[in-house]
Amino acid sequence: MSKRVSNVGDWRNGLPVNVDRDALPVIKEVQHDSREVSEGDLFICIKGMQLDGHDFVDQAIANGASVLIVEGTANLDLDKIKIPLIVVENTRSILADIAAAHEGYPGKEMTVIGITGTDGKSTTAYLTTAALEGCGVKVGLLSTIETRIAGKTVAVPKRLTTQESPVIQKFLRQMANAGCEYVIIEATSHGLSLNRLDNCFFDIALFTNLSKDHLDFHGTFQNYKLAKSRLFSKLESTHKKSKFPIAILNRDDENWVYFADNTNANVITYGVSNVKADIFANEIVQWSDSSTFMLSTDTELIEASVPLPGIFNVANATAALTIGVVLDMDIENLTSALAQCHEIPGRMENIVGAPFEIIVDYAHTPKAMDLVLNTLRSTVEKRIIVVFGCAGERSSDRRKDLGEVVSRLADFSFITEEDSRSEDTDTIIAEIAEAMIFQGSVEEQDFVRIGNREEAINSALKIANPGDLVLIAGKGHEQSIERSDGVYGWDDRKIVKKKISEIFQ
């Protein structure tokens, strides 16, 4: 889709420094990665966590960029730049503006639903998609687990919980063109803070829960909470349906009041066994692989079920059903579709073939680990054996807190790698082990350290007996692992199946 630069986006008083505004050329694509630039593309320099796009201007020009947008010109040799150059105050914000404009603002053509919180975002997004599709409508999904367009899974370019705005806007355009009426977007604090989700035109924003996380990026819990609140404070004032915008808040989490105070949208609350909520689940019956409950709305009481264990998944299911109710979907179709939802990749996923139970789960925050282990404890006959670690380049508090949770709730554990990135794996493991020892765990008796994740999984499966449960935690659905020397293909589920074949067959 080619458009003239001068007609794309709000330049925020951007100043063309070497060409008249009216002389700006037609562009083919909007790029922020110099390696992706081709002839006729617009290249916007953004500052990343480790790299700065301004350092790759020469490469972008060599690859055929027709226009550059930068923040300041202090480090650029202007005499060498022979293509139009535009200076703006914030290239990240401009990137989101231009990306949306270049695709024709596709978010305006659909009902866009954002889901945010510390835990439960992906599961809630997945369940919501299944519930809405069960009502016969076309849905787009942008989540950590996968990206889907009208029921078809599509590949994503990079392993990011929230892609950069040009990628998001391209997907939104594809969704609109495919006839999607609704879009579900997992809205992370990084995506909100870095303008990646600007100009999506959210109609509904849902809050799951909040606990201390990503302090390596946000600095303080208050900043983290503020980042999440951007989804609610920026709900659009003009919508396709008169009752929008709507903020859906989990009344079981004390932070719901904060988000209610930071939005002008209509507020709907949900909860589990919380009669003060507008919509809530009660009469809950839990099984080892699912839960049933009664969903209470202001007009109906209907039986529902979710094919996932744990009270926290009842909360996720209630959130998904609340979205459907707000959208005036048929409640019986919603609950029927939810009950038939297929197993969610990497979320309490059961791997068969061993004489004991094996679960692969994405739990990588202390709260998520606590919820998963408490849920499993109620169904396990003998021991819970956990394989886990903690990601590098993240808050060190998470390591201590994860160690405390596993020490308290697991019978035996293997501390191993989990995306160490530039950090030393042994150092991360040592910090977790220190926290476990502080809680009273004894090394070799209650836990061991095995740096290689595949070896740790293999060892866990070898010591497990009938009646035990092995939890492989932290990576879930992910298809890669990040080490100091690069990114490698990885899938916990495939590794587990491989080891089952080697050990038991």
Secondary structure as UniProt FT lines:
FT   STRAND          3..4
FT   HELIX           5..7
FT   TURN            12..13
FT   STRAND          15..16
FT   HELIX           21..23
FT   STRAND          26..27
FT   STRAND          30..31
FT   HELIX           34..36
FT   TURN            39..40
FT   STRAND          42..44
FT   HELIX           53..56
FT   HELIX           57..62
FT   TURN            63..64
FT   STRAND          67..70
FT   TURN            74..75
FT   HELIX           78..80
FT   STRAND          85..87
FT   HELIX           91..102
FT   TURN            103..104
FT   HELIX           106..109
FT   STRAND          111..116
FT   HELIX           121..133
FT   TURN            134..136
FT   STRAND          139..142
FT   STRAND          147..149
FT   TURN            150..151
FT   STRAND          152..154
FT   HELIX           165..177
FT   TURN            178..179
FT   STRAND          182..186
FT   HELIX           189..193
FT   TURN            194..199
FT   STRAND          204..207
FT   HELIX           215..218
FT   HELIX           221..233
FT   TURN            242..243
FT   STRAND          246..250
FT   TURN            251..252
FT   TURN            254..255
FT   HELIX           256..261
FT   STRAND          266..272
FT   TURN            275..276
FT   STRAND          279..286
FT   STRAND          291..296
FT   STRAND          301..306
FT   HELIX           311..326
FT   TURN            327..328
FT   HELIX           331..339
FT   TURN            345..346
FT   STRAND          349..350
FT   STRAND          357..361
FT   HELIX           366..377
FT   TURN            378..379
FT   STRAND          384..388
FT   HELIX           396..409
FT   STRAND          412..415
FT   TURN            421..422
FT   HELIX           425..438
FT   TURN            439..440
FT   TURN            444..446
FT   STRAND          447..449
FT   HELIX           453..463
FT   TURN            466..467
FT   STRAND          469..473
FT   TURN            476..477
FT   STRAND          480..483
FT   TURN            484..485
FT   STRAND          486..489
FT   HELIX           492..504
//
